[in-house]
Amino acid sequence: MEGLIEEKLSRLREYLRYLKELRDVPLETFLTDFRSRGAAERYLQLAIESVIDIGSEIISSLQLPKPERYKDIPKTLDEAGIIPKRLSHELTMMIGLRNILVHDYAILDRELEHEFLRERLSDFEAYMAHVAKWLKAKPFSIKE
């Protein structure tokens, strides 16, 4: 279990590196350059799905009740003391963005997407830090 989470954290770090490069693309370029936009959308989707996968793995390993929807995963992690409430809220909104990227891409606001790149990547870093802290102090009752 720990190895799987570490592997997913490693991928999330990789996606975050790419997103950090894309956040420096000026808004005007971002709005007109399909390559930058497409890369940002794809890596955002992959990064958010990594957050979901890591959370699901933690929930499963702790044998916590399985959330009905992806957007319930952060709340479950918050209630288990793995992430703080503020981060839970931010991740829930992030999962909403993932749903738009995957299902309702036609309504995606490109300026808000660019703003997310510039302002919200730290939420991924905070999540990784809390997961790493949890792994280090991991409870003895984890199901392998």
OpenMM code with the backbone's topology and positions (N, CA, C; nanometers):
from openmm import Vec3, app, unit

residues = "MET GLU GLY LEU ILE GLU GLU LYS LEU SER ARG LEU ARG GLU TYR LEU ARG TYR LEU LYS GLU LEU ARG ASP VAL PRO LEU GLU THR PHE LEU THR ASP PHE ARG SER ARG GLY ALA ALA GLU ARG TYR LEU GLN LEU ALA ILE GLU SER VAL ILE ASP ILE GLY SER GLU ILE ILE SER SER LEU GLN LEU PRO LYS PRO GLU ARG TYR LYS ASP ILE PRO LYS THR LEU ASP GLU ALA GLY ILE ILE PRO LYS ARG LEU SER HIS GLU LEU THR MET MET ILE GLY LEU ARG ASN ILE LEU VAL HIS ASP TYR ALA ILE LEU ASP ARG GLU LEU GLU HIS GLU PHE LEU ARG GLU ARG LEU SER ASP PHE GLU ALA TYR MET ALA HIS VAL ALA LYS TRP LEU LYS ALA LYS PRO PHE SER ILE LYS GLU".split()
positions = [
    Vec3(0.0825, -0.1189, 0.0000),
    Vec3(0.0000, 0.0000, 0.0000),
    Vec3(0.0864, 0.1246, 0.0000),
    Vec3(0.1845, 0.1274, 0.0902),
    Vec3(0.2704, 0.2450, 0.0988),
    Vec3(0.3429, 0.2695, -0.0334),
    Vec3(0.3910, 0.1626, -0.0955),
    Vec3(0.4604, 0.1754, -0.2243),
    Vec3(0.3698, 0.2315, -0.3321),
    Vec3(0.2451, 0.1906, -0.3329),
    Vec3(0.1492, 0.2396, -0.4318),
    Vec3(0.1222, 0.3887, -0.4119),
    Vec3(0.1058, 0.4296, -0.2885),
    Vec3(0.0827, 0.5717, -0.2600),
    Vec3(0.2065, 0.6530, -0.2976),
    Vec3(0.3256, 0.6026, -0.2647),
    Vec3(0.4503, 0.6722, -0.3007),
    Vec3(0.4607, 0.6879, -0.4522),
    Vec3(0.4235, 0.5837, -0.5256),
    Vec3(0.4274, 0.5888, -0.6717),
    Vec3(0.3302, 0.6955, -0.7238),
    Vec3(0.2118, 0.7004, -0.6675),
    Vec3(0.1127, 0.7999, -0.7094),
    Vec3(0.1576, 0.9412, -0.6704),
    Vec3(0.2216, 0.9554, -0.5557),
    Vec3(0.2763, 1.0852, -0.5160),
    Vec3(0.3862, 1.1288, -0.6134),
    Vec3(0.4664, 1.0344, -0.6564),
    Vec3(0.5725, 1.0652, -0.7520),
    Vec3(0.5138, 1.1162, -0.8843),
    Vec3(0.4096, 1.0516, -0.9313),
    Vec3(0.3433, 1.0978, -1.0542),
    Vec3(0.2817, 1.2357, -1.0342),
    Vec3(0.2211, 1.2563, -0.9185),
    Vec3(0.1618, 1.3863, -0.8898),
    Vec3(0.2688, 1.4952, -0.8888),
    Vec3(0.3851, 1.4667, -0.8330),
    Vec3(0.4960, 1.5635, -0.8350),
    Vec3(0.5369, 1.5954, -0.9793),
    Vec3(0.5399, 1.4933, -1.0635),
    Vec3(0.5744, 1.5122, -1.2049),
    Vec3(0.4714, 1.6017, -1.2743),
    Vec3(0.3438, 1.5741, -1.2554),
    Vec3(0.2393, 1.6560, -1.3168),
    Vec3(0.2473, 1.7997, -1.2663),
    Vec3(0.2756, 1.8150, -1.1387),
    Vec3(0.2859, 1.9481, -1.0804),
    Vec3(0.4029, 2.0256, -1.1410),
    Vec3(0.5134, 1.9577, -1.1682),
    Vec3(0.6273, 2.0222, -1.2350),
    Vec3(0.5852, 2.0784, -1.3703),
    Vec3(0.5106, 1.9997, -1.4465),
    Vec3(0.4641, 2.0451, -1.5785),
    Vec3(0.3688, 2.1640, -1.5642),
    Vec3(0.2783, 2.1551, -1.4678),
    Vec3(0.1813, 2.2624, -1.4464),
    Vec3(0.2496, 2.3918, -1.4042),
    Vec3(0.3562, 2.3807, -1.3257),
    Vec3(0.4288, 2.5005, -1.2843),
    Vec3(0.4933, 2.5701, -1.4040),
    Vec3(0.5379, 2.4927, -1.5009),
    Vec3(0.5918, 2.5527, -1.6232),
    Vec3(0.4816, 2.6242, -1.7010),
    Vec3(0.3640, 2.5655, -1.7037),
    Vec3(0.2528, 2.6232, -1.7797),
    Vec3(0.1925, 2.7455, -1.7118),
    Vec3(0.2075, 2.7565, -1.5816),
    Vec3(0.1474, 2.8717, -1.5132),
    Vec3(0.2139, 3.0028, -1.5510),
    Vec3(0.3345, 2.9960, -1.6042),
    Vec3(0.4047, 3.1177, -1.6435),
    Vec3(0.3677, 3.1652, -1.7840),
    Vec3(0.2862, 3.0876, -1.8535),
    Vec3(0.2400, 3.1296, -1.9860),
    Vec3(0.1451, 3.2483, -1.9665),
    Vec3(0.1717, 3.3617, -2.0326),
    Vec3(0.0825, 3.4778, -2.0181),
    Vec3(-0.0613, 3.4434, -2.0597),
    Vec3(-0.1572, 3.5081, -1.9962),
    Vec3(-0.2984, 3.4807, -2.0232),
    Vec3(-0.3303, 3.4915, -2.1722),
    Vec3(-0.2833, 3.5959, -2.2379),
    Vec3(-0.3140, 3.6151, -2.3805),
    Vec3(-0.2661, 3.4964, -2.4632),
    Vec3(-0.1475, 3.4474, -2.4315),
    Vec3(-0.0941, 3.3307, -2.5020),
    Vec3(-0.1754, 3.2072, -2.4675),
    Vec3(-0.2047, 3.1913, -2.3399),
    Vec3(-0.2816, 3.0753, -2.2942),
    Vec3(-0.4157, 3.0665, -2.3661),
    Vec3(-0.4819, 3.1794, -2.3833),
    Vec3(-0.6143, 3.1809, -2.4460),
    Vec3(-0.6101, 3.1469, -2.5942),
    Vec3(-0.4965, 3.1727, -2.6593),
    Vec3(-0.4890, 3.1511, -2.8043),
    Vec3(-0.4066, 3.0295, -2.8444),
    Vec3(-0.3245, 2.9782, -2.7539),
    Vec3(-0.2358, 2.8664, -2.7871),
    Vec3(-0.2975, 2.7337, -2.7423),
    Vec3(-0.3459, 2.6592, -2.8390),
    Vec3(-0.4130, 2.5334, -2.8062),
    Vec3(-0.3184, 2.4339, -2.7399),
    Vec3(-0.1910, 2.4409, -2.7690),
    Vec3(-0.0954, 2.3473, -2.7077),
    Vec3(-0.0840, 2.3726, -2.5562),
    Vec3(-0.0675, 2.4977, -2.5197),
    Vec3(-0.0574, 2.5311, -2.3766),
    Vec3(-0.1854, 2.4952, -2.3035),
    Vec3(-0.2975, 2.5328, -2.3635),
    Vec3(-0.4277, 2.5043, -2.3018),
    Vec3(-0.4506, 2.3549, -2.2894),
    Vec3(-0.4236, 2.2825, -2.3964),
    Vec3(-0.4449, 2.1375, -2.3956),
    Vec3(-0.3566, 2.0674, -2.2942),
    Vec3(-0.2297, 2.1089, -2.2873),
    Vec3(-0.1383, 2.0490, -2.1898),
    Vec3(-0.1839, 2.0809, -2.0480),
    Vec3(-0.2236, 2.2057, -2.0240),
    Vec3(-0.2698, 2.2449, -1.8903),
    Vec3(-0.3923, 2.1643, -1.8499),
    Vec3(-0.4866, 2.1519, -1.9401),
    Vec3(-0.6091, 2.0769, -1.9079),
    Vec3(-0.5779, 1.9313, -1.8772),
    Vec3(-0.4941, 1.8698, -1.9591),
    Vec3(-0.4627, 1.7282, -1.9386),
    Vec3(-0.3863, 1.7055, -1.8081),
    Vec3(-0.2852, 1.7886, -1.7821),
    Vec3(-0.2079, 1.7686, -1.6593),
    Vec3(-0.2865, 1.8064, -1.5354),
    Vec3(-0.3761, 1.9030, -1.5464),
    Vec3(-0.4659, 1.9312, -1.4339),
    Vec3(-0.5537, 1.8098, -1.4055),
    Vec3(-0.6091, 1.7527, -1.5108),
    Vec3(-0.6942, 1.6347, -1.4936),
    Vec3(-0.6151, 1.5210, -1.4286),
    Vec3(-0.4951, 1.4941, -1.4788),
    Vec3(-0.4141, 1.3860, -1.4231),
    Vec3(-0.3747, 1.4133, -1.2782),
    Vec3(-0.3403, 1.5381, -1.2480),
    Vec3(-0.3026, 1.5721, -1.1110),
    Vec3(-0.4206, 1.5546, -1.0159),
    Vec3(-0.5370, 1.6014, -1.0569),
    Vec3(-0.6559, 1.5887, -0.9722),
    Vec3(-0.6946, 1.4421, -0.9561),
    Vec3(-0.6831, 1.3655, -1.0627),
    Vec3(-0.7131, 1.2225, -1.0515),
    Vec3(-0.6129, 1.1521, -0.9602),
    Vec3(-0.4890, 1.2010, -0.9565),
    Vec3(-0.3911, 1.1460, -0.8624),
    Vec3(-0.4333, 1.1739, -0.7190),
    Vec3(-0.4835, 1.2945, -0.6934),
    Vec3(-0.5345, 1.3291, -0.5607),
    Vec3(-0.6464, 1.2323, -0.5221),
    Vec3(-0.7364, 1.2076, -0.6150),
    Vec3(-0.8482, 1.1156, -0.5913),
    Vec3(-0.7971, 0.9743, -0.5643),
    Vec3(-0.7043, 0.9270, -0.6475),
    Vec3(-0.6526, 0.7910, -0.6328),
    Vec3(-0.5795, 0.7723, -0.4998),
    Vec3(-0.4981, 0.8705, -0.4636),
    Vec3(-0.4252, 0.8621, -0.3369),
    Vec3(-0.5241, 0.8600, -0.2203),
    Vec3(-0.6216, 0.9484, -0.2253),
    Vec3(-0.7224, 0.9520, -0.1199),
    Vec3(-0.7994, 0.8217, -0.1103),
    Vec3(-0.8365, 0.7667, -0.2238),
    Vec3(-0.9096, 0.6394, -0.2257),
    Vec3(-0.8266, 0.5271, -0.1660),
    Vec3(-0.6981, 0.5265, -0.1967),
    Vec3(-0.6084, 0.4234, -0.1443),
    Vec3(-0.5945, 0.4351, 0.0073),
    Vec3(-0.5825, 0.5576, 0.0568),
    Vec3(-0.5732, 0.5780, 0.2016),
    Vec3(-0.7019, 0.5324, 0.2699),
    Vec3(-0.8143, 0.5722, 0.2140),
    Vec3(-0.9447, 0.5352, 0.2709),
    Vec3(-0.9598, 0.3831, 0.2749),
    Vec3(-0.9213, 0.3183, 0.1679),
    Vec3(-0.9301, 0.1723, 0.1614),
    Vec3(-0.8364, 0.1076, 0.2640),
    Vec3(-0.7140, 0.1594, 0.2729),
    Vec3(-0.6168, 0.0988, 0.3645),
    Vec3(-0.6585, 0.1135, 0.5105),
    Vec3(-0.7284, 0.2208, 0.5410),
    Vec3(-0.7760, 0.2422, 0.6779),
    Vec3(-0.9134, 0.1792, 0.7016),
    Vec3(-0.9662, 0.1202, 0.5981),
    Vec3(-1.0978, 0.0565, 0.6027),
    Vec3(-1.2057, 0.1539, 0.6484),
    Vec3(-1.1951, 0.2768, 0.5984),
    Vec3(-1.2969, 0.3780, 0.6258),
    Vec3(-1.4142, 0.3562, 0.5310),
    Vec3(-1.5309, 0.4077, 0.5649),
    Vec3(-1.6447, 0.3947, 0.4735),
    Vec3(-1.6115, 0.4562, 0.3375),
    Vec3(-1.6441, 0.3828, 0.2327),
    Vec3(-1.6142, 0.4282, 0.0971),
    Vec3(-1.7058, 0.5455, 0.0600),
    Vec3(-1.6464, 0.6586, 0.0202),
    Vec3(-1.7291, 0.7725, -0.0213),
    Vec3(-1.8110, 0.7385, -0.1456),
    Vec3(-1.9313, 0.7937, -0.1522),
    Vec3(-2.0183, 0.7678, -0.2664),
    Vec3(-1.9694, 0.8369, -0.3931),
    Vec3(-1.9103, 0.9564, -0.3760),
    Vec3(-1.8648, 1.0351, -0.4910),
    Vec3(-1.7211, 1.0787, -0.4681),
    Vec3(-1.6507, 1.1054, -0.5781),
    Vec3(-1.5127, 1.1530, -0.5678),
    Vec3(-1.5034, 1.2767, -0.4793),
    Vec3(-1.5992, 1.3668, -0.4923),
    Vec3(-1.5900, 1.4920, -0.4169),
    Vec3(-1.6071, 1.4713, -0.2663),
    Vec3(-1.6452, 1.3520, -0.2235),
    Vec3(-1.6564, 1.3214, -0.0808),
    Vec3(-1.5251, 1.2699, -0.0207),
    Vec3(-1.4283, 1.2383, -0.1047),
    Vec3(-1.3009, 1.1843, -0.0570),
    Vec3(-1.2289, 1.2826, 0.0357),
    Vec3(-1.2154, 1.4110, -0.0021),
    Vec3(-1.1460, 1.5030, 0.0894),
    Vec3(-1.2116, 1.5130, 0.2271),
    Vec3(-1.3428, 1.5135, 0.2320),
    Vec3(-1.4123, 1.5214, 0.3611),
    Vec3(-1.3799, 1.3986, 0.4468),
    Vec3(-1.3753, 1.2829, 0.3846),
    Vec3(-1.3422, 1.1604, 0.4574),
    Vec3(-1.2000, 1.1690, 0.5128),
    Vec3(-1.1072, 1.2216, 0.4322),
    Vec3(-0.9686, 1.2374, 0.4780),
    Vec3(-0.9598, 1.3401, 0.5903),
    Vec3(-1.0391, 1.4452, 0.5800),
    Vec3(-1.0450, 1.5465, 0.6859),
    Vec3(-1.0963, 1.4826, 0.8154),
    Vec3(-1.2052, 1.4092, 0.8066),
    Vec3(-1.2645, 1.3465, 0.9245),
    Vec3(-1.1703, 1.2441, 0.9882),
    Vec3(-1.0815, 1.1856, 0.9061),
    Vec3(-0.9841, 1.0889, 0.9581),
    Vec3(-0.8592, 1.1584, 1.0133),
    Vec3(-0.8543, 1.2907, 1.0027),
    Vec3(-0.7413, 1.3657, 1.0560),
    Vec3(-0.6183, 1.3663, 0.9675),
    Vec3(-0.6350, 1.3336, 0.8406),
    Vec3(-0.5203, 1.3260, 0.7494),
    Vec3(-0.4924, 1.4604, 0.6826),
    Vec3(-0.5982, 1.5339, 0.6514),
    Vec3(-0.5828, 1.6676, 0.5942),
    Vec3(-0.6710, 1.7649, 0.6722),
    Vec3(-0.6347, 1.8931, 0.6728),
    Vec3(-0.7182, 1.9914, 0.7438),
    Vec3(-0.8443, 2.0273, 0.6645),
    Vec3(-0.9400, 2.0821, 0.7363),
    Vec3(-1.0700, 2.1166, 0.6778),
    Vec3(-1.0572, 2.2135, 0.5595),
    Vec3(-0.9729, 2.3176, 0.5723),
    Vec3(-0.9570, 2.4145, 0.4641),
    Vec3(-0.9088, 2.3459, 0.3364),
    Vec3(-0.8107, 2.2572, 0.3514),
    Vec3(-0.7597, 2.1847, 0.2350),
    Vec3(-0.8670, 2.0914, 0.1793),
    Vec3(-0.9448, 2.0318, 0.2668),
    Vec3(-1.0553, 1.9467, 0.2219),
    Vec3(-1.1499, 2.0255, 0.1318),
    Vec3(-1.1820, 2.1462, 0.1734),
    Vec3(-1.2702, 2.2319, 0.0941),
    Vec3(-1.2080, 2.2634, -0.0422),
    Vec3(-1.0808, 2.2998, -0.0433),
    Vec3(-1.0120, 2.3328, -0.1689),
    Vec3(-1.0064, 2.2119, -0.2622),
    Vec3(-0.9792, 2.0954, -0.2066),
    Vec3(-0.9724, 1.9740, -0.2887),
    Vec3(-1.1096, 1.9363, -0.3436),
    Vec3(-1.2132, 1.9593, -0.2668),
    Vec3(-1.3491, 1.9323, -0.3148),
    Vec3(-1.3797, 2.0205, -0.4365),
    Vec3(-1.3415, 2.1479, -0.4282),
    Vec3(-1.3618, 2.2366, -0.5430),
    Vec3(-1.2754, 2.1932, -0.6616),
    Vec3(-1.1550, 2.1466, -0.6330),
    Vec3(-1.0654, 2.0996, -0.7374),
    Vec3(-1.1262, 1.9795, -0.8100),
    Vec3(-1.1883, 1.8903, -0.7357),
    Vec3(-1.2516, 1.7738, -0.7968),
    Vec3(-1.3686, 1.8181, -0.8846),
    Vec3(-1.4361, 1.9254, -0.8450),
    Vec3(-1.5396, 1.9834, -0.9310),
    Vec3(-1.4804, 2.0309, -1.0633),
    Vec3(-1.3612, 2.0900, -1.0591),
    Vec3(-1.2923, 2.1309, -1.1820),
    Vec3(-1.2599, 2.0094, -1.2671),
    Vec3(-1.2158, 1.9031, -1.2042),
    Vec3(-1.1871, 1.7791, -1.2788),
    Vec3(-1.3120, 1.7296, -1.3518),
    Vec3(-1.4260, 1.7371, -1.2851),
    Vec3(-1.5499, 1.6925, -1.3491),
    Vec3(-1.5817, 1.7776, -1.4710),
    Vec3(-1.5558, 1.9073, -1.4624),
    Vec3(-1.5768, 1.9947, -1.5786),
    Vec3(-1.4774, 1.9591, -1.6887),
    Vec3(-1.3505, 1.9376, -1.6529),
    Vec3(-1.2494, 1.9010, -1.7526),
    Vec3(-1.2876, 1.7734, -1.8273),
    Vec3(-1.3436, 1.6787, -1.7544),
    Vec3(-1.3747, 1.5484, -1.8135),
    Vec3(-1.5106, 1.5467, -1.8840),
    Vec3(-1.6114, 1.6059, -1.8219),
    Vec3(-1.7478, 1.5899, -1.8721),
    Vec3(-1.8073, 1.7135, -1.9375),
    Vec3(-1.7734, 1.8308, -1.8886),
    Vec3(-1.8376, 1.9534, -1.9365),
    Vec3(-1.7358, 2.0523, -1.9908),
    Vec3(-1.6369, 2.0003, -2.0637),
    Vec3(-1.5267, 2.0830, -2.1118),
    Vec3(-1.5713, 2.2006, -2.1967),
    Vec3(-1.6891, 2.1927, -2.2562),
    Vec3(-1.7385, 2.3027, -2.3399),
    Vec3(-1.7698, 2.4277, -2.2574),
    Vec3(-1.7947, 2.4110, -2.1275),
    Vec3(-1.8278, 2.5272, -2.0449),
    Vec3(-1.7083, 2.5766, -1.9631),
    Vec3(-1.5910, 2.5187, -1.9872),
    Vec3(-1.4722, 2.5554, -1.9114),
    Vec3(-1.4346, 2.7009, -1.9381),
    Vec3(-1.4198, 2.7763, -1.8331),
    Vec3(-1.3782, 2.9165, -1.8411),
    Vec3(-1.2257, 2.9183, -1.8461),
    Vec3(-1.1707, 2.9526, -1.9629),
    Vec3(-1.0257, 2.9484, -1.9843),
    Vec3(-0.9505, 3.0460, -1.8942),
    Vec3(-1.0103, 3.1606, -1.8660),
    Vec3(-0.9441, 3.2570, -1.7782),
    Vec3(-0.9378, 3.2037, -1.6351),
    Vec3(-1.0443, 3.1384, -1.5904),
    Vec3(-1.0423, 3.0788, -1.4558),
    Vec3(-0.9437, 2.9625, -1.4492),
    Vec3(-0.9327, 2.8883, -1.5574),
    Vec3(-0.8357, 2.7792, -1.5625),
    Vec3(-0.6937, 2.8353, -1.5481),
    Vec3(-0.6652, 2.9435, -1.6189),
    Vec3(-0.5341, 3.0079, -1.6099),
    Vec3(-0.5106, 3.0607, -1.4676),
    Vec3(-0.6132, 3.1189, -1.4090),
    Vec3(-0.6026, 3.1681, -1.2719),
    Vec3(-0.5744, 3.0531, -1.1750),
    Vec3(-0.6401, 2.9398, -1.1970),
    Vec3(-0.6156, 2.8223, -1.1136),
    Vec3(-0.4683, 2.7835, -1.1216),
    Vec3(-0.4131, 2.7813, -1.2432),
    Vec3(-0.2719, 2.7477, -1.2602),
    Vec3(-0.1818, 2.8431, -1.1823),
    Vec3(-0.2163, 2.9696, -1.1830),
    Vec3(-0.1328, 3.0713, -1.1187),
    Vec3(-0.1506, 3.0747, -0.9671),
    Vec3(-0.2695, 3.0365, -0.9186),
    Vec3(-0.3008, 3.0590, -0.7767),
    Vec3(-0.3203, 2.9330, -0.6924),
    Vec3(-0.3534, 2.8189, -0.7505),
    Vec3(-0.3982, 2.7053, -0.6691),
    Vec3(-0.3054, 2.5833, -0.6713),
    Vec3(-0.1935, 2.5893, -0.7394),
    Vec3(-0.1055, 2.4720, -0.7427),
    Vec3(-0.0508, 2.4377, -0.6043),
    Vec3(-0.0464, 2.5356, -0.5164),
    Vec3(0.0019, 2.5100, -0.3796),
    Vec3(-0.0891, 2.4113, -0.3055),
    Vec3(-0.2146, 2.3996, -0.3476),
    Vec3(-0.3041, 2.3018, -0.2842),
    Vec3(-0.2544, 2.1591, -0.3078),
    Vec3(-0.1990, 2.1343, -0.4270),
    Vec3(-0.1406, 2.0022, -0.4539),
    Vec3(-0.0222, 1.9775, -0.3602),
    Vec3(0.0620, 2.0797, -0.3432),
    Vec3(0.1789, 2.0663, -0.2566),
    Vec3(0.1376, 2.0411, -0.1118),
    Vec3(0.0357, 2.1125, -0.0665),
    Vec3(-0.0129, 2.0923, 0.0708),
    Vec3(-0.0657, 1.9502, 0.0875),
    Vec3(-0.1388, 1.9025, -0.0100),
    Vec3(-0.1931, 1.7664, -0.0050),
    Vec3(-0.0796, 1.6644, 0.0040),
    Vec3(0.0201, 1.6803, -0.0817),
    Vec3(0.1325, 1.5866, -0.0802),
    Vec3(0.2040, 1.5891, 0.0541),
    Vec3(0.2191, 1.7071, 0.1126),
    Vec3(0.2861, 1.7189, 0.2418),
    Vec3(0.2069, 1.6471, 0.3514),
    Vec3(0.0752, 1.6629, 0.3513),
    Vec3(-0.0070, 1.5962, 0.4534),
    Vec3(-0.0058, 1.4445, 0.4355),
    Vec3(-0.0095, 1.4003, 0.3102),
    Vec3(-0.0047, 1.2550, 0.2856),
    Vec3(0.1310, 1.1996, 0.3287),
    Vec3(0.2388, 1.2710, 0.2961),
    Vec3(0.3729, 1.2253, 0.3354),
    Vec3(0.3842, 1.2194, 0.4880),
    Vec3(0.3302, 1.3189, 0.5556),
    Vec3(0.3318, 1.3206, 0.7028),
    Vec3(0.2533, 1.2011, 0.7573),
    Vec3(0.1382, 1.1736, 0.6967),
    Vec3(0.0565, 1.0595, 0.7399),
    Vec3(0.1314, 0.9282, 0.7158),
    Vec3(0.1967, 0.9164, 0.6003),
    Vec3(0.2709, 0.7935, 0.5706),
    Vec3(0.3822, 0.7711, 0.6735),
    Vec3(0.4480, 0.8793, 0.7097),
    Vec3(0.5594, 0.8694, 0.8052),
    Vec3(0.5109, 0.8220, 0.9428),
    Vec3(0.3937, 0.8683, 0.9823),
    Vec3(0.3393, 0.8340, 1.1136),
    Vec3(0.2243, 0.7366, 1.1014),
    Vec3(0.2234, 0.6623, 0.9951),
    Vec3(0.1100, 0.5777, 0.9593),
    Vec3(0.0659, 0.4857, 1.0723),
    Vec3(-0.0637, 0.4778, 1.0905),
    Vec3(-0.1202, 0.3917, 1.1968),
    Vec3(-0.0831, 0.2443, 1.1739),
    Vec3(-0.0704, 0.1728, 1.2818),
    Vec3(-0.0354, 0.0315, 1.2728),
    Vec3(-0.1474, -0.0545, 1.2168),
    Vec3(-0.2695, -0.0004, 1.2079),
    Vec3(-0.3842, -0.0818, 1.1673),
    Vec3(-0.4105, -0.0811, 1.0172),
    Vec3(-0.3126, -0.0353, 0.9401),
    Vec3(-0.3336, -0.0294, 0.7955),
    Vec3(-0.3368, -0.1691, 0.7367),
    Vec3(-0.4345, -0.1899, 0.6505),
    Vec3(-0.4474, -0.3185, 0.5797),
    Vec3(-0.3545, -0.3142, 0.4589),
    Vec3(-0.2601, -0.4021, 0.4512),
    Vec3(-0.1659, -0.4077, 0.3377),
    Vec3(-0.2263, -0.4809, 0.2208),
] * unit.nanometer
topology = app.Topology()
chain = topology.addChain("A")
for resn in residues:
    res = topology.addResidue(resn, chain)
    for name in ("N", "CA", "C"):
        topology.addAtom(name, app.Element.getBySymbol(name[0]), res)
